Amino acid sequence: HCNFEFDLCGWKQDENDDFDWHLRTSSTAKLGTGPATDHTLQEPSGHYIFIKSSFFQLRGQKARISSPVLSRKNKNCKVREGVVIIFYYHMYGAHVGSLIIYQRTTLKHEKILLNLTGNQGNFWQHKALTLSGDGDEDFQVVFEGIAGKGPKDGIALDDLTFSREC
């Protein structure tokens, strides 16, 4: 479980992307960019990770962050056990980009689990995605944010949790 209150909890910025997800609070955000509070504490001082479109990112540029590697050697981390990732997201703004969630194997094969584009509302929303199992290959979950064209539009993530079987 990662609520981003202290750090990225082992989640790592991908090296092959255009910019990074940033740890931040609503109290440090500029007015009109991102959620009013985090999801965990429901406070402006609570932390989450965020990307926003700006003059520094061109429309379509990507920021990617990856989970720690989950081992298929753990007999409980099998699909038949119903392993899921649960998370909260906030995507708000007239020109917000996209959020794509992948399951990536250690051999770098990526499967799209979810693709959201555009304004999803000015509130935290909840998703639970079932992770698929292709053989015994270890895997990661990757969150990819794609910049939109509005300077106040952004994507935030909070409370990323894997089901306890893994």
C-alpha positions in Angstrom: 0.0 0.0 0.0 1.3 3.5 -0.9 -0.4 6.7 0.3 2.6 8.9 -0.7 2.6 10.6 2.8 6.4 10.1 3.2 7.8 8.9 -0.1 7.2 7.0 -3.3 7.1 3.6 -1.4 9.4 1.8 -3.9 7.5 3.1 -7.0 10.1 4.3 -9.5 10.1 6.9 -12.2 10.7 5.3 -15.6 13.8 6.4 -17.4 12.3 6.1 -20.9 9.7 8.8 -20.6 9.6 12.6 -21.1 9.0 13.9 -17.6 8.2 12.7 -14.0 5.4 12.3 -11.6 5.8 14.7 -8.6 5.0 14.1 -5.0 3.0 17.1 -3.8 0.3 18.5 -1.6 -2.7 20.6 -2.5 -1.4 23.4 -0.1 1.7 23.8 -2.4 -0.3 23.6 -5.6 -1.3 26.7 -7.6 -5.0 27.4 -7.5 -6.9 25.5 -10.2 -4.3 22.8 -10.7 -5.2 19.4 -9.2 -7.4 18.2 -6.3 -8.2 20.4 -3.3 -7.1 17.6 -0.9 -5.3 14.3 -1.1 -7.5 11.1 -0.9 -5.9 9.5 2.2 -6.2 12.3 4.8 -8.7 14.5 2.9 -6.5 17.4 3.9 -4.7 20.0 1.8 -1.5 19.0 3.6 -1.9 15.3 2.5 0.4 14.0 -0.3 -0.3 12.4 -3.7 1.6 12.2 -7.0 0.7 14.5 -9.8 1.5 15.5 -13.4 0.2 18.6 -15.1 0.3 20.0 -18.5 2.5 23.1 -18.7 4.8 25.1 -20.9 7.5 22.6 -20.1 5.6 19.6 -21.4 4.3 19.3 -24.9 0.9 17.8 -25.5 1.4 14.0 -25.8 4.5 13.8 -23.7 4.5 11.0 -21.2 5.4 10.5 -17.5 5.6 6.9 -16.2 6.0 5.4 -12.8 6.4 1.7 -12.0 5.5 -0.5 -9.1 8.0 -2.7 -7.4 8.4 -6.1 -9.1 5.8 -8.6 -8.0 6.9 -12.2 -8.0 5.0 -15.0 -9.7 7.1 -17.3 -7.6 4.8 -16.4 -4.7 2.2 -19.1 -5.1 -0.5 -16.7 -3.8 0.2 -14.1 -6.5 -1.6 -16.0 -9.2 -4.5 -14.7 -11.3 -6.9 -17.4 -10.1 -6.5 -15.8 -6.6 -8.0 -12.5 -8.0 -5.0 -10.3 -7.5 -6.0 -6.7 -8.0 -4.5 -3.2 -7.8 -6.8 -0.6 -6.2 -6.1 3.1 -6.6 -7.7 6.5 -6.6 -7.3 9.0 -9.4 -8.2 12.7 -10.1 -8.4 13.9 -13.7 -9.8 17.3 -14.0 -9.7 20.1 -16.6 -11.0 21.0 -20.1 -7.9 19.8 -21.8 -6.6 17.1 -19.4 -4.6 14.3 -21.2 -4.8 10.5 -20.6 -4.0 8.0 -17.9 -3.0 4.5 -19.1 -2.3 1.7 -16.7 -0.2 -1.2 -17.9 0.9 -4.6 -16.6 4.5 -5.1 -17.7 6.4 -8.3 -17.5 10.1 -8.4 -16.7 10.7 -9.1 -20.4 9.0 -5.7 -21.1 5.8 -7.0 -22.6 3.1 -4.5 -21.8 -0.7 -5.1 -21.6 -3.1 -2.2 -21.2 -5.4 -2.6 -18.2 -7.1 0.7 -18.4 -7.1 3.8 -20.6 -8.9 7.0 -19.5 -8.8 10.2 -21.5 -10.2 13.7 -20.8 -12.0 15.3 -17.9 -13.2 12.7 -15.4 -14.6 15.2 -12.8 -13.3 17.4 -10.0 -13.2 14.6 -7.4 -11.2 11.5 -6.4 -12.5 8.3 -8.2 -11.8 4.7 -7.2 -10.7 1.8 -9.5 -9.9 -1.8 -8.9 -8.1 -3.6 -11.8 -7.6 -7.4 -12.0 -4.0 -8.3 -12.9 -3.7 -11.0 -15.6 -1.3 -13.9 -15.4 0.7 -15.0 -18.4 2.9 -17.8 -17.2 5.4 -17.5 -14.3 7.0 -14.2 -15.3 7.4 -11.5 -12.7 5.6 -8.2 -13.4 5.1 -4.6 -12.5 2.2 -2.2 -12.8 2.9 1.0 -14.7 1.0 4.3 -14.5 1.5 6.5 -17.6 0.2 10.1 -17.6 0.0 11.8 -21.0 0.1 15.6 -21.0 -2.9 17.4 -22.4 -2.9 21.0 -23.8 -4.2 23.0 -20.8 -1.8 24.5 -18.3 -4.1 24.1 -15.4 -5.1 20.5 -16.2 -3.6 17.6 -14.4 -3.7 14.0 -13.3 -3.3 12.9 -9.7 -2.9 9.4 -8.1 -3.2 8.4 -4.5 -3.6 5.3 -2.3 -2.2 2.6 -4.6 -2.8 -0.8 -3.1 -2.1 -4.3 -4.2 -4.4 -7.0 -2.8 -2.6 -8.7 0.1 -2.1 -12.0 -1.7 1.0 -10.5 -3.5 
